[in-house]
Amino acid sequence: MKKIIQKISAGLSESSLPEKAQAHYAAGRYKEASDLFKELLKQSADAETKRCLADCYLQRARGMAAKAMFKEACVLWENYAANAQPPLQAQDAYLLWLLAGKNERKAYALLDGLNARQLDEEFPVLSAYLGMLLVSGDTELLPHLPQDSALLKHWECVCAALAAYRNGERERCEQALKPLPFRSAFRDLRTLLKAQLLEGADIEQAPALLAKIPDESPYQPLAKACLAYRQSGADFVASLSSLEHNQRRIVAQAKGLNARQSQLLEALVKLNGQPDTKTRFNLVLQYRDLFGNAAAQAYCLGALAEYPGGEKDYFKHFASKDPFEQNRVQALLHEQAENAYDAGFFWQRCIDILKQDRPANDRKIALILRRMADKAYSGEAAVMLADSLEYDPDDRQSYLKLLTIYHEQRPDPAQYEHWLERGLQRFPNDSDLLVRAAQSAAARKAFKKAAAYAKALLQIDPVNTLAKQLLFANHMAHARRLVKAEKFHLVEKEIQAAEQLTIDKSLRRQAELLRGFYLWQAEDKAQGLQRIADTLASLYDDPVNMHVQAQIEAGLLELPTQGLSRALPAFKDYLLSAPQLQRLIGLLDYYDEQLDDNSLLLKALDKVKAPLKKSVEWLLDHEALLLAWCQALEKVGHYELLKHCAKMAQARRHTPALMYYRTLAECQGDASHLDLMSLYRLKIGLADARADNDNRTAGLIARLLERVSGTPEPLEDEAEDFDQPSISDDPIEDLFGPIPDAMFKRIEKKIEEIMRKRGPDYFAAQIMRQYGDQLGQQRLAILFMNQDFLWSVAILAGAEELKVEIGVGFDDIVARFENNSPQYSLPFN
């Protein structure tokens, strides 16, 4: 039985041998395939099998040559030739492999058998490589080349060109190269020499010329070497990385590099790309004799910021007894580790050292303070920048940074005006400061100052749009005063002065509108009324904007509006479009900047309340415009329209911004009218806005809460900067400080859930019902006036909902606030 099985297995193996051979052959496993094909040839001299075996030898030969194993490649090619049918492939490659393997006898024998046609036409690649060998000095090839070949004829031209090139005879070299045809075996050499002959302004064309030499050309390595020679710095090192060691050595010699410099070059090449900071640091230390000690020290000192581990080696090789330098290094290291506290400590020590030699070191002190300010939060940064200006008052950027902080990050009008004034004293002709000064004066309704700044700005920048707009507004305000004073002979002159400012068409029409009111008041009522209506029609394509501006202008001139309203289109059922609402927002901004109070704006908006409320229905689908409209209503103080808009919007989507506007409208802009639940909603909205990176809304809510408490809301990054010690007079900390942070966060989430599900009003009523009888309604009402008491009760309610024992009861909260907190009394109590 065993013998039968063995026979069957052997039979199967024999039948599968051709399939296995073909599988190896198709997969490129030529060694395994050739072994199987040889076995098959022992069984049958099949022509296809022999062809496949020959091709396996040829492919293996090419693989060996690619690995620079030329002797092995030649043996394999000869095996290929023994099994292949004519014509043989890769004969030119075989000849070159023989030369590379130092088998000149066989190579010369093959060359002797070639005629001119074969060398020039059938084997152009071989011809090109033989030409390159001749150029490199292998003249022993010459007797074995066909004497009538184009290669030898062209070689005579090349010899003359090379001789002229070595002697520096540019024109003679070019003349010698001219007879070479396009298909010459030396065509790439000609391109190479042309690139080398370039000089003066033409030398920039060399890289483009060298790029024309194809990658498979035998002259490509030489082209790369020539390109590397022409480069410097990082490009030089990168180009050398693609060259072989001998080529790099030759290029370094041509560059005039000494042995030490060549060692550095090889070290850089071995790094192969962009080394990390540690490697660069150590390399500079190792070759500091080449860079110079001062330059190496400066580089390593700067690198310590990214590689703090090099501190020990730095002080070992650059020993310094300078305490300033030691503290400076420590400060940089702590900065890199993002340890602002310790960095600030060492920077302060640097400042203390520099203060010993004032005023010589004042500039350095200021620079350190400004560096610290760049990495500090806005409050600390403002203090540091202000200090830096005491040492170096001529730094314009510090003034601008202070103004940005006090205008945007930590709004403080008094400080903003202080630094604006100081900046203008130092830089009276600075356009940025004059722009800010003009804007600030206009915001304070100091129109004369705004106009003065605008005039000064126009002297420096005659096309400044802001300055022109401010002067325009000033001329218009003066013209209105003249109308009211009935000095009609001066009005036209003032309007013309406004029009001469070459401003945009819309402002020119504003001037024309005022001219219409002037005519209506002083000359011809019918003509004036018609001009007013025509001008408003040219300004707007809707009746709402027409009536609003007409009402405001008439109010500014203290004129009656009944006849004016009848002359304009009706607006009762009008629905504003998005562009029309945007124009209304711009109109309100335009007049808000010019008026001392907003009563005229409020009256004008009251006039058109109906279409504005109706327009909110489509406005809910345009979030950006919705928020811009809410912002405009907040700015002018029309809380009725703001409440209507925000309330409708909140019914569709809940965002911190809409919550803020609705809360603001409900308290009529007076933060003292906010109740507990409103405050709680604002706190949640503040957290949500910060989580959403909505910095503008977060700032609005924070400032509103600040108006309630009288103390600024901490910025999020500042609040988390350090673990602050507990404050003895903080009742929340006293009562709930021992609660673990994780548990406290759970309680806060539960409070938020209670407020959102049941509503703040229900929560307040529940507290009154639950504890009113126990404590007394009046006593509880007094405690309700304390915001911290309400927060404490909310925390207790959240813990009870979660069924978490926090060790604090309602009685504990009452005792804490009645014993230690400020007491309030009701009237007549």
Protein Blocks (a to p, Z undefined) as FASTA:
>chain_A
ZZmmmmmmmmmmmmmmmmmmmmmmmnopaklmmmmmmmmmmmoccfklmmmmmmmmmmmm
mmmmmnopaklmmmmmmmmmmmmccddehklmmmmmmmmnopaklmmmmmmmpcfklmmm
mmmmlmmmmmmmmmnopamlmmmpcfkbmklmmmmmmmmmmmmmmnopaklmmmmmmmpc
fklcklmmmmmmmmmmpghjllmmmmmmmmmpcfklmklmmmmmmmmmmpgcjllmmmmm
mpcfklmmmmmmmnopafklmmmmmmmmmnopaddfklmmmmmmmmmmmnopklmmmmmm
mmmmmmmmlmmmmmmmmccfbfklmmmmmmmmmmmnopaklmmmmmmmmmmmmmmmcckl
mmmmmmmmmmmmmmmcfklmmmmmmmmmmmmmmbmklmmmmmmmmmmmmgcfklmmmmmm
mmmmmmmmbfklmmmmmmmmmmnopaklmmmmmmmmmmmmmmlmklmmmmmmmmmmmmmm
mmmnopaklmmmmmmmmmmnopafklmmmmmmmmmmmmmmmmmmmlmmmmmmmmmmmmpc
cfklmmmmmmmmmmmnopafklmmmmpccfklpccdfklmmmmmmmmmmmmmmpmblklm
mmmmmmmmmmmmmmmmmmmmmmklmmmmmmmmmmnopaklmmmmmmmmmmmpccfklmmm
mmmmmnnopaklpcfklmmmmmmmmmmmmmnopaklmmmmmmmmmmmnopacddfklmmm
pccdddfklmklmmmmmpcfklmmmmmmmmmmmmmmnopklmmmmmmmmmmmmnopklmm
mmmmpmklmmmmmmmmmmmmnopaehiafklmmmmmmmmmccdddehZZ
